[in-house]
Amino acid sequence: MIEETLADTADKMDRTIEAAKEDFATIRTGRANPGLYAKVMVDYYGSMTPLQQLAQFATPDARTILITPFDVSAMREIEKALSDSEVGANPSNDGKQIRVTLPELTEERRKEYVKIVKGKAEDHKIATRNHRRKAKDAIDKAVKDGEIGEDDGARGEKELDAITKKHVDAIDDLLKRKEAELLEV
């Protein structure tokens, strides 16, 4: 029972780390990259749809991304979603495609990106702690119901704490690497 709970919790925490990696990849460090817009959602005929499903991307130079919608009627919604995104670029529309010129990465802008990354890292740490809390509640309930002994419950909580620490440390490591990457000139 404890092993199942711990394995399930570790799996959920692993997925949280993968989500953190994906979130960090959407934050720009140097060259224009279509992955910057991986998390942008567009209101397409009343349903929120990922931008990558609605358009084709091209990067003609280091600071420009060309976005060509598959459906030209969605141009206005795509442009609005791009303006509202965290990337901090102003899209321009020529009727057939949207050109996004990313601003020069100044020291101030880099520090702003670091703040965004730190916020995302904290969100993922909170998710990891929530997984821990749910697993601890399950172990406590099993001890209370008499399914497992108190010693086994205490051992399970120690293992759970070790798993949680490992995953929180992994998120901290990802944060340090991304922060160094952002501040590198």
PLY file of the C-alpha trace (Angstrom):
ply
format ascii 1.0
element vertex 185
property float x
property float y
property float z
element edge 184
property int vertex1
property int vertex2
end_header
0.00 0.00 0.00
2.74 2.47 0.97
4.92 1.47 -2.00
2.02 2.09 -4.41
1.33 5.50 -2.89
5.01 6.46 -3.02
5.42 5.23 -6.60
2.30 7.09 -7.73
3.44 10.28 -5.98
6.95 10.03 -7.46
5.40 9.63 -10.92
3.26 12.74 -10.42
6.30 14.68 -9.18
8.28 13.53 -12.25
5.52 14.93 -14.45
5.71 18.20 -12.51
9.42 18.42 -13.31
8.71 17.76 -17.00
6.12 20.56 -16.92
8.72 22.85 -15.33
11.17 22.03 -18.14
8.52 22.86 -20.73
7.64 26.12 -18.98
11.28 27.15 -18.76
11.76 26.38 -22.46
9.09 28.95 -23.33
11.19 31.72 -21.81
13.51 33.34 -24.28
17.25 33.34 -23.80
18.77 34.41 -27.09
17.67 33.51 -30.55
14.00 33.64 -31.59
12.45 30.22 -31.12
8.89 29.06 -31.94
8.94 27.21 -28.60
8.45 30.63 -26.99
4.82 30.37 -28.00
4.28 26.72 -27.04
2.00 27.65 -24.12
0.05 30.42 -25.91
-3.64 29.59 -26.15
-5.92 31.22 -28.74
-9.69 31.62 -28.50
-10.54 29.84 -31.74
-14.29 29.70 -32.37
-15.05 29.66 -28.66
-12.53 27.03 -27.55
-9.01 27.62 -26.27
-6.60 26.06 -28.76
-2.78 25.95 -28.65
-1.25 28.39 -31.14
0.97 25.64 -32.57
-2.16 23.85 -33.85
-3.38 26.97 -35.66
-0.29 28.24 -37.45
3.04 27.48 -39.05
6.21 29.09 -37.64
9.38 30.30 -39.34
12.42 32.17 -37.99
14.03 34.19 -40.81
16.54 35.85 -38.45
17.66 35.80 -34.80
14.97 38.19 -33.51
12.00 37.56 -35.83
9.33 34.89 -35.89
6.89 34.64 -38.80
3.56 33.04 -37.92
1.36 31.95 -40.81
-2.14 30.94 -39.67
-3.74 27.97 -41.42
-7.07 29.82 -41.18
-6.70 33.53 -42.04
-9.99 34.32 -40.24
-8.26 33.48 -36.93
-5.61 36.19 -37.51
-7.13 38.73 -35.09
-7.49 36.21 -32.23
-3.93 34.95 -32.78
-2.59 38.49 -32.76
-4.47 39.24 -29.50
-3.14 36.07 -27.84
0.41 36.96 -28.91
0.08 40.47 -27.47
-1.22 39.10 -24.16
1.55 36.46 -23.83
4.51 36.73 -21.44
7.02 36.92 -24.30
6.80 40.70 -24.44
6.76 41.26 -28.19
4.42 43.28 -30.38
3.04 41.36 -33.34
2.39 43.07 -36.68
-0.02 41.68 -39.23
0.26 42.07 -43.02
-3.00 40.23 -43.79
-1.38 36.87 -44.55
1.09 36.36 -41.74
2.04 37.80 -38.39
5.57 39.07 -37.83
6.83 39.13 -34.25
10.05 41.06 -33.73
11.43 40.26 -30.31
12.93 43.16 -28.38
16.66 43.32 -27.73
17.53 41.50 -24.52
18.60 44.31 -22.22
19.80 43.69 -18.68
16.46 44.95 -17.37
14.54 42.57 -19.65
16.76 39.65 -18.61
16.03 40.37 -14.95
12.33 40.50 -15.77
12.60 37.04 -17.38
14.43 35.77 -14.27
11.48 36.94 -12.14
9.07 35.09 -14.43
11.19 31.92 -14.22
11.36 32.14 -10.43
7.56 32.48 -10.28
7.11 29.43 -12.50
9.61 27.45 -10.40
7.71 28.32 -7.23
4.44 27.21 -8.85
5.98 23.84 -9.68
7.40 23.48 -6.16
3.92 24.15 -4.78
2.51 21.46 -7.07
5.18 19.05 -5.81
4.32 19.85 -2.19
0.62 19.33 -2.96
1.42 15.84 -4.27
3.34 15.21 -1.04
0.43 16.40 1.10
-2.03 14.11 -0.70
0.29 11.12 -0.29
0.85 11.94 3.40
-2.92 12.16 3.92
-3.32 8.73 2.30
-0.62 7.24 4.56
-2.13 8.87 7.66
-5.57 7.53 6.74
-4.17 4.02 6.26
-2.51 4.17 9.71
-5.71 5.49 11.30
-7.83 2.78 9.63
-5.40 0.12 10.84
-4.40 -1.00 7.31
-0.72 -0.41 8.16
1.22 -0.03 11.41
2.47 3.27 12.81
6.09 2.25 12.23
5.37 1.53 8.56
3.52 4.85 8.31
6.49 6.72 9.80
8.90 4.93 7.44
6.62 5.78 4.51
6.58 9.46 5.50
10.39 9.52 5.67
10.59 8.00 2.18
7.97 10.49 0.99
10.01 13.38 2.40
13.12 12.08 0.62
11.23 11.82 -2.69
9.82 15.33 -2.24
13.25 16.80 -1.42
14.76 15.13 -4.49
12.10 16.63 -6.75
12.20 20.11 -5.18
16.00 20.07 -5.53
15.61 19.10 -9.21
13.33 22.10 -9.77
15.85 24.35 -7.98
18.60 22.97 -10.24
16.54 23.69 -13.36
15.93 27.21 -12.04
19.64 27.85 -11.44
20.56 26.67 -14.94
17.84 28.76 -16.60
18.77 31.80 -14.52
22.42 31.48 -15.53
21.36 31.03 -19.16
19.19 34.17 -19.02
21.81 36.36 -17.38
24.58 35.21 -19.72
25.45 38.00 -22.16
0 1
1 2
2 3
3 4
4 5
5 6
6 7
7 8
8 9
9 10
10 11
11 12
12 13
13 14
14 15
15 16
16 17
17 18
18 19
19 20
20 21
21 22
22 23
23 24
24 25
25 26
26 27
27 28
28 29
29 30
30 31
31 32
32 33
33 34
34 35
35 36
36 37
37 38
38 39
39 40
40 41
41 42
42 43
43 44
44 45
45 46
46 47
47 48
48 49
49 50
50 51
51 52
52 53
53 54
54 55
55 56
56 57
57 58
58 59
59 60
60 61
61 62
62 63
63 64
64 65
65 66
66 67
67 68
68 69
69 70
70 71
71 72
72 73
73 74
74 75
75 76
76 77
77 78
78 79
79 80
80 81
81 82
82 83
83 84
84 85
85 86
86 87
87 88
88 89
89 90
90 91
91 92
92 93
93 94
94 95
95 96
96 97
97 98
98 99
99 100
100 101
101 102
102 103
103 104
104 105
105 106
106 107
107 108
108 109
109 110
110 111
111 112
112 113
113 114
114 115
115 116
116 117
117 118
118 119
119 120
120 121
121 122
122 123
123 124
124 125
125 126
126 127
127 128
128 129
129 130
130 131
131 132
132 133
133 134
134 135
135 136
136 137
137 138
138 139
139 140
140 141
141 142
142 143
143 144
144 145
145 146
146 147
147 148
148 149
149 150
150 151
151 152
152 153
153 154
154 155
155 156
156 157
157 158
158 159
159 160
160 161
161 162
162 163
163 164
164 165
165 166
166 167
167 168
168 169
169 170
170 171
171 172
172 173
173 174
174 175
175 176
176 177
177 178
178 179
179 180
180 181
181 182
182 183
183 184
